[in-house]
Amino acid sequence: MPDSVPRARDRPWRSRLISEAGWAAIVAGTLAQLIKVASTSWRESRFAWPRFFDTGGMPSSHTAVVTALTTAIGCLAGVRSTLFSISLIFSLYFIAEAGGLRQDVGRHARALNALLDELRESSSINHQRLKELVGHTWTEVGGGLLLGIAVGLLFALLD
């Protein structure tokens, strides 16, 4: 094999099962969650490891994952490829859901929890509170978008 062609052992992220674009998505999602752990730990002065498995917050890991995947595919397969088109359409839909519909679900959960709190005070109703941090603000989506683009470009450049 010529010296100019990198071998798989020279690139530890190479895999027969997962492409560079797939690794970019995995790394972007993991980084987004680790950023949430670090920022929550800093803010609350305690190690907040459970935040790694939680939804919502800055940056949006949903957005980071799909953006890294789409960016890497665009760089590696080309922006005129069918694969990029499919990834882009699904990513745009996914991002809209993360910042729009899921944010509305969180607002509804806050309103329902307020009603449940009032009912608990006046009767013996004891329902579990709904999770309020479900979706993302558009700022959190923007943070995930920037992280995803950066990671996607990094993996494309490393190819």
Rosetta blueprint (number, residue, H / E / L):
1 M L
2 P L
3 D L
4 S L
5 V L
6 P L
7 R L
8 A H
9 R H
10 D H
11 R L
12 P L
13 W L
14 R L
15 S L
16 R L
17 L L
18 I L
19 S L
20 E H
21 A H
22 G H
23 W H
24 A H
25 A H
26 I H
27 V H
28 A H
29 G H
30 T H
31 L H
32 A H
33 Q H
34 L H
35 I H
36 K H
37 V H
38 A H
39 S H
40 T H
41 S H
42 W H
43 R H
44 E H
45 S L
46 R L
47 F L
48 A L
49 W H
50 P H
51 R H
52 F H
53 F H
54 D L
55 T L
56 G L
57 G L
58 M L
59 P L
60 S L
61 S H
62 H H
63 T H
64 A H
65 V H
66 V H
67 T H
68 A H
69 L H
70 T H
71 T H
72 A H
73 I H
74 G H
75 C H
76 L H
77 A H
78 G L
79 V L
80 R L
81 S L
82 T H
83 L H
84 F H
85 S H
86 I H
87 S H
88 L H
89 I H
90 F H
91 S H
92 L H
93 Y H
94 F H
95 I H
96 A H
97 E H
98 A H
99 G H
100 G H
101 L H
102 R H
103 Q H
104 D H
105 V H
106 G H
107 R H
108 H H
109 A H
110 R H
111 A H
112 L H
113 N H
114 A H
115 L H
116 L H
117 D H
118 E H
119 L H
120 R H
121 E H
122 S H
123 S L
124 S L
125 I L
126 N L
127 H L
128 Q L
129 R L
130 L L
131 K L
132 E L
133 L L
134 V L
135 G L
136 H L
137 T L
138 W H
139 T H
140 E H
141 V H
142 G H
143 G H
144 G H
145 L H
146 L H
147 L H
148 G H
149 I H
150 A H
151 V H
152 G H
153 L H
154 L H
155 F H
156 A H
157 L H
158 L H
159 D L
